[in-house]
Amino acid sequence: MGFAPAADLPLIASFVLCALVGQGLLMASFKNAPASIVAPFQYTAIISATLFGFIVLGEFPDWLTFLGIAVVVASGVYIAIREGQVKKSAVHPV
């Protein structure tokens, strides 16, 4: 396996730049907002990976994959909603 052709280098460089900017923005969002708010937005990676696989590779997930995606996303959204609510303690400080 050899190196990428020179014609592909600008495409590879643009991919690397987009990845670096995306990671930087993700880190900034976790720094400036509660994790329970930011974390559910990471589930868009599942959607984009599925679309990438379909468009570029011609692969379409089966129903078990969609079931797994639904379980993961639903549990993450449930946790985000639960953690975002204000909790009232039964114990009152004196």
Secondary structure, 3 states (H helix, E strand, C coil): CCCCCHHHHHHHHHHHHHHHHHHHHHHHHHHHCCHHHHHHHHHHHHHHHHHHHHHCCCCCCCHHHHHHHHHHHHHHHHHHHHHHCCCCCCCCCC
